[in-house]
Amino acid sequence: MSQCYRDSGFDALGVLRHMHEEGPLPAPVSPIKVVHISLYCFKSFALRLFHNLTNNCGVESHCIFLKDTLTNRHTPISDVEMAATLDLIRRIAPNLVTLSVMAPYVVAARDLTARIRALTDVPVMIGGKFSTISPAEALEFTDYACRGEGELALIEAYDRLKSGNHDLRGIVGLWFKGDDGAVIDMGQQRLIEDLDVLPFQALGESNMHFIEYDRCTTDDPEVDNDEIWVMAGRGCVYLCSYCVNSLLIPMNRGNGRFVRLRSPDSAIAEIKHLWSRQPKAHSVSFNDEVFGVFDDWTDEFARKYKEQVGLPFHCELVPKLIKEENVRKLADAGLNELHFGIQSGSDQIRRDVLKRPGKNPELVEKAHLLARIGVVPQFDIILGSPFDTVEVMEETVDMMLQLPTPMKLNTYQMQYFPHYPLTNQALERGFITPADLTYEVLAERVMKNMVFIPKISRDRKDQMEAAVYLLPWHSVALRYLTAQLRRKPNDWLGMALGWIALMRYHHDFLANPALIMVGRVMRAARMIGRGEFSRLARKILGRLPTLSVR
């Protein structure tokens, strides 16, 4: 490859810093337009940041959020939704189209890209985890594949477009195919270590379009969300085999600091900015992996957040990194819930298969620590794993019964993403075959079974999984029955728990109206039995439609 591809001399990071300090760049006389498309994610942090970044570069940004994530109920892009997307692109007439794509949505991205290419000859760029991990595969159906974080590559691309140069070849991080059809490896941009120079997320801005249920609207649904979503940092310190970081960390060695935090002032400023646009918000969700780990940062953040924001908030953190002093500071500032990854109730599976730190006694102790401080742990666990034997699931039940109650529990189905270390282990053990890793199979599996679906079964492993699935229903009777099933196999009891677990799934995730009504009747009966008539009356009145008085 020619050296000129590598050394453009353009300082994208310097431009980013300039915009942060001095404000947006001027727009050219002839407007340059870009359409960013997010597949199956209305909340997309990347697209919302890119929207403001693009506008700050003097380029007119348009965002299309095509379909949202509906747990186990994803629907394919309909003809009406596809037509709406293409009509927007036709009317906007962009100079560049970008798509943010994760592996489960590759099939949809292929189809959409083919239709865009039939409509216009402007370049199409794929970004996101899929192109970062598999840029050569992305180039099978796109013009450019962005590897790694995309902000700096986009800034250089915009500089070229504004100068009239529509050839984006040679930009570091943007892989492409040469004239002979060979993939040109353009590496990736260095990581942005000072996250404060990045713009805030766009919320309720102009030129944002949301498409779902055969409807296209410019009304941003996040404006009415009662929870502010924000990221205070990027990166993780662990190489869990089922997580994308197991690939990203090795890929970025020598490429800059992987774990980065915004300053407390920057994170708080974005929360206040979003809150001004989300008047119904009454809580904050931090969606990064190392929140509250570093002592000085935590101390400053907790103090300033309590003074300037004060909203209840929750975050996620690997249990191994939980420090009592930091949690107490954060709890005083408003932390009321912490996402707590268990993933397996077996030390051996967690260590050897999932490559995740922590042993059961430590996890139990940390969970009770949170409960004592007043922070509710929301546990994550992976079920449906062929690595789990009956004995593993019995060990899991034993551990889960030691955790504090009431319990919040997210139960995920084991998934296999191409190239992940966990997937390679499953292939080596014969649990899956290469035919299970096509993007068509992945789409079907993730879009319909990301959350674990319990079974009515005579298999003891299935019965133990159903028992775990039911633990969030804080019921003394169910916990007793689970303990009895763990002590001694009983097919009738196991199948009964499977049936109840399946009913819970239909109630919670499929929103079965009949089961919802049954649940309400049962709760009403319990209130009557306890003599809570005024509370019951408030519940009933709260569900009645509001009447307008003229």
C-alpha positions in Angstrom: 0.0 0.0 0.0 1.3 3.5 -0.9 2.7 5.4 2.1 0.6 8.5 1.1 -2.5 6.7 2.3 -1.1 6.8 5.8 0.3 10.2 6.2 -2.3 12.8 5.3 -0.9 15.3 7.8 -4.4 16.3 8.9 -4.7 16.9 12.7 -8.3 15.8 13.4 -7.7 15.8 17.2 -6.5 19.4 17.0 -9.7 20.3 15.1 -11.8 18.6 17.8 -10.0 20.5 20.5 -10.5 23.8 18.6 -14.2 23.2 18.3 -14.4 22.5 22.0 -12.6 25.7 22.9 -13.7 28.1 20.1 -17.0 26.8 18.9 -18.3 25.3 15.6 -16.5 25.6 12.3 -18.0 27.6 9.5 -20.2 25.9 6.9 -19.1 26.0 3.2 -21.1 28.1 0.7 -22.4 24.9 -0.9 -23.9 22.9 2.0 -22.4 19.5 2.7 -25.0 17.0 4.1 -24.5 13.7 5.9 -27.1 11.1 6.9 -26.3 9.0 9.9 -28.4 5.8 10.4 -28.8 3.8 13.6 -30.2 0.3 13.2 -32.4 -0.9 16.1 -31.3 1.7 18.7 -33.2 4.9 19.4 -30.8 5.7 22.3 -27.6 5.3 20.3 -24.9 7.2 22.1 -22.8 7.2 19.0 -25.3 8.7 16.6 -26.5 11.3 19.0 -22.9 12.4 19.6 -22.1 12.3 15.8 -25.1 14.5 15.1 -23.7 17.4 17.2 -20.1 16.6 16.1 -21.2 16.8 12.4 -23.0 20.1 12.8 -20.1 21.5 14.8 -17.8 20.7 11.8 -20.0 22.9 9.6 -21.6 19.9 7.9 -25.4 19.6 7.9 -26.3 16.4 9.9 -29.5 14.3 9.5 -30.1 11.3 11.8 -32.4 8.4 11.0 -33.1 6.1 13.9 -34.5 3.1 12.0 -36.2 0.7 14.4 -35.7 0.4 18.2 -34.6 -2.5 20.4 -37.6 -4.4 21.7 -36.4 -7.2 23.9 -37.2 -10.6 22.3 -39.8 -8.7 20.1 -37.7 -7.1 17.4 -39.6 -6.8 14.1 -38.0 -6.7 10.6 -37.9 -3.5 8.7 -41.2 -3.3 6.9 -41.7 -2.1 3.3 -43.3 1.0 4.7 -40.4 1.7 7.0 -37.8 1.0 4.3 -39.7 3.3 1.9 -39.8 6.1 4.5 -36.0 5.7 5.0 -35.2 5.9 1.3 -37.6 8.8 0.8 -35.7 10.8 3.5 -32.4 10.0 1.9 -33.8 11.1 -1.5 -35.1 14.4 -0.2 -32.0 15.2 1.9 -29.6 14.3 -1.0 -26.6 13.7 1.2 -22.9 13.7 0.3 -22.3 10.8 2.6 -24.3 8.1 4.4 -23.1 6.3 7.5 -24.6 3.3 9.3 -23.9 2.2 12.9 -24.2 -1.6 12.9 -23.9 -4.3 15.4 -23.5 -8.0 14.4 -27.2 -9.0 14.9 -28.3 -6.3 12.4 -25.9 -7.1 9.5 -28.6 -8.7 7.5 -30.7 -5.6 7.7 -27.7 -3.4 7.0 -26.9 -5.4 3.8 -30.4 -4.9 2.5 -30.6 -1.3 3.4 -27.2 -0.5 1.9 -28.1 -2.2 -1.4 -31.3 -0.1 -1.6 -29.3 3.1 -0.8 -26.8 2.3 -3.6 -29.7 1.7 -6.0 -30.9 5.2 -5.1 -27.7 7.2 -5.0 -24.0 6.9 -5.8 -22.8 8.8 -2.7 -20.4 6.7 -0.5 -21.8 4.6 2.2 -19.7 4.1 5.4 -20.3 1.3 8.0 -19.3 1.9 11.6 -19.9 0.3 15.0 -18.8 -2.9 16.6 -19.4 -5.0 13.5 -17.0 -3.0 11.2 -14.5 -2.6 14.1 -14.2 -6.3 14.5 -14.8 -7.4 10.9 -13.9 -4.5 8.6 -13.2 -6.9 5.6 -16.6 -8.4 6.0 -18.2 -5.0 6.1 -16.5 -4.1 2.8 -18.4 -6.9 1.1 -21.4 -4.5 0.9 -20.2 -1.0 1.7 -17.6 1.5 0.4 -15.8 2.3 3.7 -15.6 0.3 7.0 -14.6 2.4 10.0 -12.4 0.5 12.5 -12.3 1.8 16.0 -13.8 5.0 17.4 -15.1 7.1 14.5 -15.0 10.7 15.6 -11.5 11.6 14.2 -12.0 9.7 11.0 -15.3 11.6 10.4 -13.7 15.0 11.1 -11.1 14.3 8.4 -13.8 13.0 6.0 -15.8 16.2 6.5 -12.7 18.3 5.9 -12.3 16.6 2.5 -16.0 16.9 1.6 -16.0 20.6 2.4 -13.0 21.2 0.2 -14.7 19.4 -2.7 -12.8 16.1 -2.5 -15.2 13.2 -2.3 -12.5 10.6 -2.3 -12.2 9.4 1.3 -9.5 6.8 0.7 -6.4 7.2 2.8 -8.0 8.4 6.0 -6.7 6.4 8.9 -9.4 4.1 10.3 -11.5 4.0 7.1 -10.8 0.7 5.4 -11.7 0.3 1.7 -11.1 -1.9 -1.4 -8.4 -0.9 -3.9 -8.9 -0.9 -7.6 -7.9 -4.6 -7.7 -10.6 -5.5 -5.2 -8.1 -6.1 -2.4 -8.9 -4.8 1.1 -6.7 -1.9 2.1 -6.0 -2.0 5.8 -6.1 1.6 7.1 -5.6 0.6 10.8 -7.5 2.8 13.2 -7.3 6.2 14.8 -5.7 6.7 18.2 -8.1 6.7 21.1 -9.3 10.0 22.2 -8.0 10.2 25.8 -9.5 13.6 26.8 -13.2 12.8 26.5 -14.1 16.3 27.6 -13.5 17.6 24.1 -16.3 15.6 22.7 -19.7 17.2 22.2 -22.8 16.2 24.2 -25.5 13.9 22.9 -28.1 15.4 20.7 -31.6 15.3 22.2 -34.7 16.7 20.5 -32.6 18.5 17.9 -33.8 19.3 14.3 -33.2 16.9 11.5 -33.6 13.8 13.7 -36.1 11.1 12.4 -37.4 8.1 14.2 -39.0 5.2 12.3 -40.9 2.3 14.0 -44.3 0.7 13.7 -44.7 1.9 10.1 -44.5 5.5 11.3 -41.9 8.2 10.8 -41.7 11.1 13.2 -39.3 13.9 14.2 -40.5 13.7 17.8 -37.6 12.4 19.8 -39.0 9.8 22.2 -36.1 10.4 24.6 -37.5 13.9 25.4 -40.3 12.2 27.3 -38.1 9.6 28.9 -38.1 9.7 32.7 -34.5 8.6 32.8 -31.4 10.4 31.5 -28.9 8.1 29.9 -25.3 9.2 29.9 -21.7 7.8 29.7 -19.1 9.1 32.1 -16.3 7.1 30.5 -15.2 4.6 27.9 -13.4 1.2 28.2 -13.1 -1.6 30.6 -10.2 -3.3 32.5 -11.4 -6.9 32.0 -11.3 -9.4 29.1 -14.6 -11.4 29.7 -14.8 -13.9 26.9 -18.4 -13.1 26.0 -17.8 -9.3 25.8 -16.7 -7.2 22.9 -13.9 -5.8 25.2 -12.1 -9.1 24.9 -11.4 -8.1 21.3 -11.2 -4.3 21.7 -8.6 -4.3 24.5 -6.0 -6.4 22.5 -6.8 -4.4 19.4 -6.0 -1.1 21.1 -2.7 -2.0 22.9 -0.3 0.8 22.2 -3.1 2.9 20.8 -3.7 5.1 23.7 -5.3 4.7 27.1 -8.2 2.4 26.8 -10.0 3.2 30.1 -10.9 6.9 30.1 -13.1 9.1 32.2 -14.6 12.5 31.5 -14.0 15.0 34.2 -16.8 15.2 36.8 -17.6 18.7 35.6 -18.1 17.5 32.0 -20.3 14.6 33.0 -22.5 16.7 35.3 -22.7 19.5 32.6 -24.1 17.0 30.1 -26.6 15.7 32.6 -27.8 19.2 33.3 -28.0 19.9 29.5 -30.1 16.8 28.9 -32.3 17.4 31.9 -33.2 20.8 30.5 -34.5 19.0 27.5 -36.0 16.1 29.4 -38.4 17.8 31.9 -40.0 14.5 33.0 -36.7 12.9 34.0 -36.5 11.8 37.6 -33.4 9.6 37.5 -30.0 9.1 35.7 -28.5 6.0 34.2 -24.7 5.8 33.8 -23.9 3.2 31.1 -20.1 2.7 31.4 -18.1 -0.1 32.9 -15.8 1.6 35.4 -18.0 4.1 37.1 -17.0 4.8 40.7 -13.7 2.9 40.6 -11.1 5.7 40.9 -11.1 7.3 44.4 -10.3 10.9 43.6 -12.7 11.1 40.6 -15.5 9.5 42.7 -15.0 11.8 45.6 -15.2 14.9 43.4 -18.1 13.6 41.3 -20.2 12.6 44.4 -19.8 16.0 46.0 -20.6 18.0 42.9 -23.4 15.8 41.7 -25.2 16.0 45.0 -24.8 19.8 45.0 -25.7 20.4 41.3 -28.0 17.6 40.3 -29.3 15.5 43.1 -31.4 13.1 41.0 -31.3 9.4 42.0 -29.0 7.5 39.7 -27.8 4.0 38.9 -24.7 2.6 37.3 -23.0 -0.7 36.6 -19.7 -2.1 37.9 -17.8 -5.4 38.0 -18.3 -6.6 41.6 -14.5 -7.1 42.0 -14.1 -3.3 41.6 -16.7 -2.4 44.2 -15.2 -0.4 47.1 -17.2 0.3 50.2 -15.9 3.8 50.7 -16.7 4.9 47.2 -20.2 3.2 47.2 -21.0 5.1 50.4 -20.0 8.4 48.8 -22.1 7.7 45.7 -25.1 6.5 47.8 -25.0 9.8 49.7 -25.0 11.6 46.3 -28.0 9.6 45.0 -26.9 6.1 43.9 -29.8 3.8 44.6 -29.1 0.9 42.3 -26.1 -0.9 40.9 -25.9 -3.3 38.0 -24.0 -6.3 39.3 -22.7 -9.0 36.9 -22.8 -12.5 38.3 -23.1 -14.2 34.9 -22.6 -17.7 36.4 -23.1 -19.2 39.9 -20.1 -21.4 39.3 -16.6 -20.3 40.2 -15.1 -22.7 37.6 -17.4 -21.5 34.8 -16.8 -17.9 35.6 -13.0 -18.4 35.7 -12.3 -20.9 32.9 -15.1 -20.2 30.4 -16.3 -16.6 31.0 -12.8 -15.3 32.0 -14.5 -13.1 34.6 -13.1 -12.3 38.1 -14.7 -13.0 41.4 -15.7 -16.1 43.5 -19.1 -16.8 44.9 -18.3 -15.9 48.6 -17.0 -12.5 47.4 -20.0 -11.9 45.2 -22.4 -12.7 48.0 -20.5 -10.5 50.4 -20.4 -7.5 47.9 -24.1 -7.9 47.3 -24.9 -7.8 51.0 -22.6 -4.8 51.4 -24.6 -2.9 48.8 -27.9 -3.9 50.5 -26.6 -2.6 53.9 -25.6 0.7 52.4 -29.0 1.0 50.8 -28.0 0.4 47.2 -30.2 -2.2 45.4 -28.0 -4.6 43.4 -29.5 -5.6 40.0 -27.9 -8.9 39.1 -27.1 -10.1 35.6 -26.8 -13.8 34.9 -26.4 -15.9 31.7 -28.6 -18.9 31.3 -29.1 -21.5 28.5 -25.4 -22.2 28.4 -24.2 -25.6 27.1 -21.1 -25.2 29.4 -23.5 -25.4 32.4 -24.1 -28.9 33.7 -26.8 -29.9 36.2 -24.2 -29.6 38.9 -23.3 -26.1 37.8 -27.0 -25.0 37.9 -27.4 -26.6 41.4 -24.4 -24.5 42.5 -25.9 -21.5 40.9 -29.2 -22.0 42.8 -27.2 -22.4 46.1 -25.4 -19.1 45.5 -28.5 -17.2 44.3 -30.4 -18.2 47.5 -27.7 -16.5 49.6 -28.2 -13.1 47.9 -30.2 -10.3 49.5 -33.9 -9.9 48.8 -36.0 -8.4 47.3 -34.0 -9.2 44.2 -33.7 -7.6 40.8 -32.4 -10.1 38.2 -31.7 -9.8 34.4 -31.6 -13.2 32.8 -29.8 -13.3 29.4 -29.7 -16.2 27.0 -26.2 -17.4 26.1 -25.2 -15.9 22.7 -22.4 -16.5 20.3 -21.0 -13.6 18.3 -18.5 -14.2 15.5 -14.8 -14.1 16.6 -15.5 -13.8 20.4 -13.3 -16.0 22.6 -16.4 -17.6 24.1 -17.6 -18.5 20.6 -14.3 -20.1 19.8 -14.5 -22.2 23.0 -18.0 -23.3 22.0 -16.8 -24.3 18.5 -13.9 -26.2 20.0 -16.2 -28.1 22.4 -18.6 -28.9 19.6 -21.5 -27.0 21.3 -22.0 -25.0 18.1 -20.9 -25.3 14.4 -19.9 -22.6 11.9 -23.5 -22.9 10.5 -24.7 -21.4 13.8 -22.6 -18.3 13.3 -24.1 -16.9 10.1 -25.5 -13.4 10.4 -28.9 -14.8 9.5 -28.9 -17.2 12.4 -27.5 -14.6 14.7 -30.2 -12.1 13.8 -32.9 -14.7 14.5 -31.4 -15.7 17.8 -30.7 -12.3 19.2 -33.8 -10.5 18.0 -36.1 -13.2 19.4 -34.2 -14.7 22.3 -31.7 -12.2 23.8 -33.5 -12.6 27.1 -33.7 -16.2 28.4 -37.0 -18.0 27.8 -37.7 -20.7 30.5 -39.1 -24.2 29.6 -41.6 -26.6 31.0 -39.3 -29.6 31.1 -38.4 -32.9 32.9 -34.7 -32.1 32.4 -33.3 -31.1 35.8 -31.0 -28.4 34.3 -34.0 -26.7 32.7 -35.8 -26.9 36.0 -32.9 -25.3 37.9 -32.8 -22.5 35.3 -36.5 -21.9 35.7 -36.1 -21.7 39.5 -33.4 -19.1 39.1 -35.6 -17.2 36.7 -38.4 -17.0 39.3 -36.2 -15.6 42.1 -37.0 -11.9 41.4 -40.7 -12.7 42.3 -40.0 -12.1 45.9 -42.2 -15.0 47.2 -41.4 -17.0 50.3 -43.4 -19.9 48.8 -41.4 -19.9 45.6 -38.1 -19.7 47.4 -39.2 -22.6 49.6 -40.2 -24.7 46.6 -36.9 -23.8 44.9 -34.9 -25.0 47.9 -37.0 -28.2 48.0 -36.3 -28.9 44.3 -32.6 -28.2 44.8 -32.5 -30.7 47.8 -34.3 -33.5 46.0 -35.3 -34.0 42.3 -39.0 -33.9 41.7 -40.3 -33.8 38.1 -43.8 -32.6 39.0 -42.4 -29.7 41.1 -39.7 -28.9 38.5 -42.3 -28.7 35.7 -44.6 -26.6 37.9 -41.8 -24.1 38.4 -41.1 -24.2 34.7 -44.8 -23.4 34.0 -44.8 -20.5 36.5 -41.5 -19.2 35.0 -43.0 -19.3 31.5 -46.0 -17.4 32.7 -43.7 -14.8 34.2 -41.9 -14.4 30.9 -45.2 -13.9 29.0 -46.3 -11.4 31.7 -43.0 -9.4 31.8 -41.7 -9.5 28.3 -44.6 -10.3 26.0 -47.0 -8.2 28.0 -49.8 -10.8 27.8 -52.9 -8.7 28.8 -54.7 -11.7 30.4 -51.8 -12.4 32.7 -51.4 -8.8 33.5 -55.0 -8.7 34.6 -54.6 -11.9 36.7 -51.5 -10.3 38.4 -53.5 -7.2 39.2 -56.3 -9.2 40.7 -53.9 -11.2 42.8 -52.2 -8.1 44.1 -55.6 -6.5 44.9 -56.6 -9.7 46.8 -53.4 -9.5 48.9 -54.0 -5.8 49.7 -57.6 -6.6 50.8 -56.3 -9.5 52.9 -53.9 -7.1 54.6 -56.6 -4.4 55.1 -54.8 -1.9 52.8 -58.0 -0.5 51.4 -56.8 3.1 51.0 -53.7 1.9 49.1 -55.9 -0.2 46.8 -58.2 2.7 46.2 -55.2 4.9 45.1 -54.0 2.2 42.8 -57.4 1.9 41.1 -57.9 5.6 40.8 -54.4 5.9 39.4 -55.3 3.6 36.5 -58.6 5.4 35.6 -58.5 7.7 32.5 -58.1 11.4 33.2 -61.4 13.3 32.6 -61.3 16.8 31.2 -63.6 19.3 33.0 -65.0 22.0 30.8 
